[in-house]
Structures are given as structure tokens and as C-alpha cells.
Amino acid sequence: MPIICLPLLLLILSQKCHAVKDIADAPLLRETYFSIGAHMNGDALSKSLQKNADKLLGISEFQSFLDSSVSDGYEKLTVDDRLADQVAERVDAKLTHLPGLLTSSFDADVTAAHFVRNVPPCSIFQKVLATTPSQSCYVQHTPNRELTYENNNIVLRRVDNSSIVQRQYVLVDGVQQLELPADFIAKNEFRHWQQFVIASTPFPKRIFIVFELGKMTPALLKTAKDAALHLLSMAAPDDHLHVVVAASGSVIAKCKGGAPEHRRRARRLIKTLRLPTNDSEISSHSAALNATFDLLRDEATLEVAANRQNVIYYISRGMFAELLEAKEILNSLAKRVIAMQRLQCKFKINTILIAEQNRAPLSWSYEFLENIAQQNFSIHKNSIENETLEQLASVDFSPSRGEMVVLSDEVMKQLNLRTLLKMNCVEGRCENHPSTVHWTYDIKASSMSVFRQFQHRNRSLVMGFDLHLDELFDEVLQPFAFRAAPSDVRLTISVVDFRGHVVASSSSRSDVRLNVADGWPKSINWLLNEFRNPINQRGTFTVGTKAHGLLSYYWRKMQEAPFVIVMSSTHGSLPVDVVRVAQAPKQMYTMENVLWHKNDDRQQKCLLHGTPVSQRFSSIFVPPSAYHPAAKRMLSSDALRNNWVYLFDNVGFIRSNSLRRGVREHLGILSNLSHIWQNLEKNLKDGSESPVIRRYAATVDGVLTTFPAQTIREDFEPTRQKWFVDAMNEPGKIVVTGPSENALLGDVITVSTTVLALSSSPNKQVFAVVAMDVPSGVFNTWLREGITACGQTRRCVLFAADGKVVYADPDPNRVKSTAEAFERYHISHLEPILAARMSRSPDVVKKRQCLDEGNELQRTSVWNTKYTRVFTVGCGEVSSAIGSPLHSETLLVPDTNIFLSMVNSSCTKPGLGTFCPCSVSDRRCLFCGRFDSNECECPCQCPFEETCADEDSLPTCVHEPTNSDMTFEEIDMTYKDCPNTLCGVIGSPLACRATPGCEWCAFSVSGATIDVPACSAISTCYQGVQGRTVGNGSSSKFDEIWPSKAPIGPLIACLFAVAVLVSTVAYCYRSQMTRLGERRVMFDASGMPLFGRHGPPFEFDLDGSGFRELKQPVQLASFERVAPIAERIGQAPTVSSDHGYSTMTDRNAADDSECAESVLTALTPTGPPDGSPRLKSCSLVTTSVVVHHVPEHVLREVVSSPMIETL
């Protein structure tokens, strides 16, 4: 029998082994088999979210309305590469006449010109309420010079038929400035100074701003930084900037680069510059100059340095540790000059001496910096090495003499336009360039300037126009086709300059390079060469990106300006068809129960959660982007009311030229959605409380409706909000954003989703995004509808792709620590075990860091929304075996943007290594000096203080949208509260957390459980903790400027306080003893007398001579004053008279000393110490001093002293 069963047993084992091997070779099958329960829970939660979103927002009903009633009124548009050509042609048409005005003669066609006569100063227009377009003003840049008659005849051309022109300006010889129309110019405003310097010095430059901080004071450093920032603002966009900072004998910071992000970092470096904490008196001239010339030498042979002029600004006090140092510095400078001459590298050194206000600088400091600027080595010719002198004589030494400026007060007075022009002229290259037209832009000010230099009556003038950037590139910033295109097409259009920087874009990503905005894995230099080639006018290329896949680009140069129109899309997605609502001659829909809440005071208002609303109505809002740019700048209250009449006009008598096409049609469609929401509220009046705080929807054109009706901020842009952008990027999905804090509502979550223009369309074009604000506690109810284990055997956590926690089941063990943490909304702080395990998997989480505009290093983590498997964490192990207990299961909820994590509450030993660095007080990283991509960490930021040369490895942070409040912060308390459900009457925890403004109070501030939990208002119970309010116990702000090292401020303060306390006690003790000595109270610290007999201390002077100096040896016989020490209990007293004065041992342990009873007797004469005859009453005083634990050799020296021998 055993022999027969053995082959059968081997066969069974073989089949089992093959099965195990098949499972090992198919991890996805094994994962699906063991995680089927987690997938089922995720599907159940997805259905619950979709059902509740449809129920509360009326998505299905509104989609049916669009498919049935609006589908016949759509127009079809085809988007392809020709769109970029059309945009370029429209922008060129706006600029056609401007270059002609700049290049034509200004004496011709006088009838179309405006003569400047009797021009007032621009400073008076601060008090003028309104000016005419033909009124000019002037600014005087050089004191004691008035506007002359000759300058009064300057002609300014007024462009009457161009809405893109903001102002015109003329700068005359850098002395006077004319503005048309007149506008107030502040005292320290350098308007158009940069344009004057660029037009006067149109050659490419490399600018070095060098700081030497030797013997600088904080006040002088501020003046130096103001001067450096002023020089930085005058640089041309193509100039390469370098900043060198030297202090304490060495270089402490360097910054270089030509890109806008490098310029921002250089500005940040200058603004945050501080004096060194030690050795600030040491001069650093050699270190500063050597570092500057090293940069000059390293880049002298590079292609980027070709044909560039080198301008050095040397900012210093000109102080030395010793005067001989000046000779050594000039000798070293001479060698550097020789090396640059051999490389044929020309440069100019401008020195700026920072002097104290109202005090003349030291003559030798002035002479030293002047010699550097002039490159004058003759004054120290005897100190320069002979070999160096011979080399200077052998090379063609013809330096560009620099300028020397003493700066003591306002920067504008010393560094005026004429001085700046002299500083920037290298080798006399400041001749006139009348044929060159220049362009600059300021994205923050939404302004672009076009200007040139020309000659007018023997004067050098720079004349230009400031243009409205939003008006000029309106076709780029507000194209309907790009907003309506499907998200998978990723259609964008941008205006790019020849340096690759995005000037304007339909995707709102500007002021960065094109490769940074689109996430290219390679440099953009090859494309810039194509742009700069005059032969190339258009082209196409493809780039593969990690985030968006393969992208196709089509570019077309503009003819009237040095810019390129670039259009990008997903490879192979064009052409694509989009639809838009046809324009109607009148309002086609009934606008009942819809109002413009700002100017409609007829309806009764009340306060709903602190916001004035009209509960029975919906409000309509037209954002600024819905107006044409020219009309937006001239809107008045009357114009707004007229537009409102046009929007409601159902007859067709009213016209509007200020609103864009389609605004009225979109408002009419949204009014039907408002009716749906009003009916939903009526149907909920059966006793159930609606969990919705507010409903709102926005079309792709930005038109917004809200329910209930409320007042919206005038500058609110719905299409730039995170809830809108995220929903557009994930069409058809339930998108959750937040939470955001509200004092009356607690943690508010925004739920949004898209509605399609046609549900049957294959390209899934989005018409609008509908959203609602709900309390975070409502997810407690929605979770339990789909997953019954949540809150019972599992603790469920919902978090977004950025790691921000949307909802988490309460954990009684961590109520206090979670509520007080700054990043309590992040998964790394709430569930560090899970976050630590997931961070070690690069397929699930990617940790990244970047530099923002403020030069702060930002660290964030992004969860992969393409990861569809279940991530499991074993209980007590990093990777659990099959069938072993689990700590948690995490997966992406289908058709949403959030992750679900189900944590096993019974797992008490999750393993080690579960610490995630998260600050509980601010956003500062705990470990700024270390970055580990596999380490979990809460989102944080650090000051970046490294050199800009090392910043190429760090990408620039791309601006992410956020949810901003759409209402006003000010609350009119004259309104009464709206009828609302009282929290105290709700007895169920689920119903309480789902009610806006209510919270189930179950814990005290200490974390203990309350005996009788109850439903309370958020204002008295926040996050389930009684007595805690929003903002109390949890910081929501952080300091803008923090120390660069670890936060050791409290420790230093504690040590300083202890040091001050010890010093104060010592000082008081010393003062007390001095006072007692002066009063001749001869007692030691232990209270024992210092005399051999009783009686008043003045009786010690028996002869009445009054020589107190002779009593000091008696008083100083106590070698150490210490506090009295209690006698030992049970120890026999000794004959020692020591009262604790010995510094070698305890006075109570004197018996054990070999010299415990060594007595020194000194006979001290009380007569005059100068050897004069003694008085007859002169006597001798015998003083006995008991010395304990004195070394034997010291005692011998004392006994054998001359005084003892004499006595």
C-alpha cells in the first residue's frame, strides 16, 4: 500500500508546485485574487459617490436638458494647425502701425501730433481725480534743471484708434521724462528707466554685481542692497547676470544665469543678504575680485559669452584690515587684467563706495576704489612685481575706464540715468541706434513696451509705447476652441519670445520657459536656434513627455514683433471638432428666480453660515474674463446695469459690445440648472436636512451660477479654481478637493464633476462644471452606504493624489496630536505607517522638489492615479505573506480622483521605521539639508541658500490652481440668521456630521472620552473635541522668513536666560560683598566673624590712625567665600577653626587632612607703611589664620617669605 501511494503523492506534490510557480509568475492574478474584496469595496464607494452627487446636483436631469433642448442650437468648429496662423495674423494686425510710428520722422505730419507746452510735473497728479487723454506731464531726473523751451517742442503722437496702447513716453538725455496721458509717478518709481538703458546700450552684456561686506553695518548693507536691486532692474532681458558676495575673507554666495528664474533667484539672494555673524571686520577684496575674474575667465571662451560686453559693479566700503593690503590687492588685480587681455576679454569695473550718511568717505578708501575703477596701477608701481610690470608693458593695455560713485543716501540721486548710461558704455559703444526697435514685457503688470532711440534737435531721446498685454494677446488668452477641446487632446496655444520664455498662454502658465511649462525631458536650446534663424518662419516638431505622452508642436513667427505663436496638442489628435452654442438675437430662456445678487436689493437676505444669501433664488455672475479687455477697463456701475438688461432681454432690442460672444446664451442655459436645484431643495423639505452648503456651476466661458443667491467678488475667476481645473482634467469623474477651514463650518470639501455638451458626442466635449460644498463629515455617511466595515473593523481614510486627507474615521488614540498638527490633513501625518510603506514604492508615490518664485525649495509627494492595483501593508512586516493579517489596503476609487485606505484597527504591531517628518507648527521641513525620494514627508518648504550655479538640477515649480473664496470677507451683521436646523436636536452621530455647521462632540481637550457625547456647533466643538475652535490649537500660518538651520531658537533662548540669571546672581553677590566690605562689616559668607575678638569692627584700629588699607589682608584671609554647609550628623567636632573657606575640601572633613591644623601667625605693624616714625601709641596686632589643605611646598614658601623673616 505505501508503495502504491508514493507515486500518487509525488504527482500531487508536483501539481501543487506547478500551481505555486504559475502564481509566482503571475503576480497580477495573485493580487487580484487576494484583493478582490478591496476592489469590491472601491466599486461600492464609487457608486455611492456618484449616486449622491447626482442626487444633490441634478447631473442626470441637466444632462438630459442639454441633449434634448440645446443640441439643435450648436455650431461645429474644426481645430487644426491653421489656428496658429490665424492667431498670428490677428495679433500682427494690431501691431502694424506701431513700428511705423517709432521709425518715421517726428517732424513730419505735425497736424497729427501733440505739442508738449507748459507741461506740469507728474507729481501733482496724485491729487487729480481725472485727466484728459491729451494731458502730459514730466519728471525731472537731474536736480536744478527745469524743462527748457527746446524740450517743450518735443512731439508725442497720440494713437487715437488703438485700444492696445496704454501710454506713450519720451526720455530726453536721461534728464527729463514725458508721459502721455499724464499719470502720477512716485518718487522712487523708475518707470521706463530700463527702456532708456536698453535703447542706449543695445549690445548684449554680462553684468557682475559684486558685494564686499568688510566692515559693513546693517544700515550700510541696506543701502548696498538697494543699489544692487536698482542695477538688477536696469538689466536687459538678454543680459547674463552674476552675483558674487564675499565676507570674512571668503566668498559666501554666488549666483549666475540669464533665465528669468535665475534672475528671480538673484534678486532673492540680494534681498535676503545678511552680514556674517563673525569676523565681519576682515576685508574680502581679494576673495571678491578673484571670484569675479574666475567667472569672467571660465565663460570667456563659451559661446554664450561671444560678443558680450562685461560690466562689473563692485560695491564696497573700501576698508582694509591694514593699509598695506591695498598694494597687494592692486598687484593681484594687475595679474588678472593681464590674463584677461591675453584672452582678448574686455571689461569695465564700476566701483560704488558705500559711505555713511552726512559723512565724507575716508580718503584712502576713495582712492583705492577709484584706482580699481580706473585700473590705475601707477600709484603703487613700486609695490608691483617687476615681472607684472613687464607683462603690462608687453600687452596692449588699454582698459575701459570705469565710473566711481559714492553712495550715501537715496539711490536714485547718485545712480541716475546719466550715470547708469556711463557705467554701461564699454569701449565707447553707446553710439545712437535709431534703427533698432526693442521689446520688453512685464507679465505681472500685464504690460508690454515697444521703444527705440532717436535723435531730435541734437538730443538723444528714447520714445516708446506701453501696450496692454491682455488686449494684445486676447486671441491667445481667451480662445473658445482651446477651452472647449477635450482634455485628452491637451490643446494649448502660447506666445513665446526668442529666448523660449512664455509671455502669454491659454493654459495660464507664463513667465517660465516652454520646456518647463510642458515638462520636456531635454533642453530648449535647439529650438531657440530655429527661432533666431531669420530664414525659418514656421515649423513643426514632437517631444515625448512623461506626464502627457508624445506632444506635437506647430509654431509660426509673428511679422511685427519678435515673438512666436506655438500651438501644442497630443500627437495625432488634430484635427478635432468642437461645438459651441449658436448666437441668438435675444434671451431664449425664462430667467425667473434668477437675479444679479450684487445690485438687486429687492429680495430678502439673511445670513447663512455667515454669508448674506437669498434662499429662494439663484444668482448669476459674469467674471472679468467674459468681457473684452478694452471694455473691462472702462466698466462703470451704469455699464454693468446696462449689460444686465441686455442679458435678460427676451425681445432683442438691446445690444452689448463689451461682453464676449456666447455669454447670454450660457446664462440662459444655466438658469435651467438653477431651477433644477431649487426643486431639489423643495423635495428635501420632508424633514431631512440637506448636507449641501452651496451649489454652483461654471461654463467653459467662465459664466457662473450659485444657489442660494449670494454676492460674488468682482475679480473672481471660476475657470482658475482648483475644483474647475481638476474636473476639466478628469471629465466624467467625481473630483474631490479640499478640505478648507471655515470658522462656522469646520472642514469644507468641494465635490465637482463635468457635464458634456452632447453626451452622444465621441470627443466628450465639456460644457460646464457643476460643484457643491459639503462638510467633511458627510463622507462618513457615504462611506457607510458603500462599505459597512468602515468605522467598525476598519478605519477608512480618503485622500487625494497630493496626499491631502479628505476624510478619516476618528481615532480616539490620536485625537489630540492630530488636531494640533499643522499638516493634520496629510496622509503622512495621519497614517505614517501607510505613507512610509507607499513612499518606498516609486510606482505608487513620487516625491519631488522644486524652486518657486520666492527661491524657496518646495517638497511634495504625488500619488499615481494610474495605479489601479491594491497596495497592501502587512501587520508587523514590510511585505506580508499570503493569508497573513494586513495592516491596510489602499486603492484608487474608480471614476474618482481619491484613494481609499482601509486600516485594520486590530493591528497593533505594524513594524518599525514608520516615522514621517512632519512639522506640527508650520510648513518648514524638519530636514532641509537632506532629501530622500523614498522617505515619507509632509509637504514642506525650505529656504534655498545654495549658489544659483547648482540650481539647474532643480526644476522651477509650476503654479498649481487653488480654491479661493468667491464671497466677500466682510459680513454685514445687520442681516438676521436664516432658518436652520439646530445642532442640539440631532441625536445621531452620522446625521450630526453630515449637517453643515455641526460636529459630534465625543472628546475633551485632553483626549479623554466625554461621558455624554452630543451634537454641537462647530464654533464650540471642532473635530470632535469639545472647547476647540477652528484655528485654536492648530496653526494655519507660518513665518515668511525662517532660519536656514534647525529650529534651535528655544534652546538658545533657554541657555541665554540661564546665563543672564547666573550673571545677575553673581553680580548681586559681588555687589553685596563689596558693600559690606566698604561698611567694614567683617563677616564671611557663612556669617562667621573675621576677627579674633568680639566687638564692633572699627575697634580693630586701636591706634586710631585710620589706615584702612592695612585691614584688607585681614579681610582677604577668607580665600573662598562659600555658603555655609550643615555639619555632619554623628561626627565628632574637631579643633579646627575653619568655617568652610578652604577650596580644596569640605570644612566638615578637615579631620582627614594632613594639614588640618596648620596655623600661620603674622605680626602686622599698625604704623605708617611709608617708613615714617611710629607714634608712641603704636601697637602690634597678631592675626591668626588657619589654612586647610594647602600644598606643602606652598606652605613652605609662605612661611619662608621675607615678611615672616622680618617679623
Secondary structure, DSSP 8 states (H G I E B T S, - for coil): -HHHHHHHHHHHHHHHHHHHHHHHH-HHHHHHHHTHHHHHHHHHHHHHHHHHHHHHH-HHHHHHHIIIIIGGGEEEEEE-THHHHHHHHHHHHHHSHHHHHHHS-TTS-GGGEEE--S--BGGGGGS-S---TT--EEEE-STT----HHHHT-EEE--TT-TTEEEEEEEETTTEEEEES-----TT--TTHHHHHHHHS-S-EEEEEEEE-TT--HHHHHHHHHHHHHHHHTS-TT-EEEEEEEETTEEEEEEEESSHHHHHHHHHHHHT----SS-TTS--HHHHHHHHHHHHHHHTTSGGGTT-EEEEEEEE----SSTTHHHHHHHHHHHHHHHHHHTT--EEEEEEEE--TTS---HHHHHHHHHHHHT--STTTTTS-HHHHHHHHHS----B---EEEESS-HHHHS-HHHHHHHH--TT-----TT-EEEEEETTTTEEEEEEEEEETTEEEEEEEEEEHHHHTHHHHS-HHHHHS-TTT--EEEEEETTSBEEEETTS--SSBHHHHHT-SS-SHHHHHHHH-TT--EEEEEEEETTTEEEEEEEEE-SSSSEEEEEEEETT--SEEEEEE---SS--S--TTEE-TTT--SS--EEETTEEEETT-EEEE--GGGB-HHHHTT--HHHHHHHHHHHH-SSS----SSB-TTHHHHHHHHHHHHHHHHHHHHHTTTS-----SEEEEEETT--EEEESEE---TT--GGGSHHHHHHHHSTTSBEEEEEEEETTTEEEEEEEEEEES-TT-TT--EEEEEEEEEETTHHHHHHHHH-TTBTTTEEEEEEETTSBEEEE---GGGHHHHHH-TTTTBHHHH-HHHHHHHHT-TTTEEEEEEE-TTSEEEEEEEE-TT--S-EEEESSSSS--TTS-EEEEEEE-TTBSEEEEEEETT-----S-------SSSSB-S-TT---TTS---SEEEE--S-GGGGGGS-B----------S-S---TTS-B-----GGG---HHHHHTSTTEEEEEE-TTS-EEEEEEEEETTTEETTEET--TTSSS-----SS--SS---HHHHHHHHHHHHHHHHHHHHHHHHHHHHHHTT--B-TTS-BSSSS-S-GGGG-TT----GGGGHHHHTT-S---------TT----S----S--SSS-GGGGGG-TTTTEEEEEEEE-S-TT-----TT--EEEEEEEE-S--HHHHHHHHTSHHHHH-
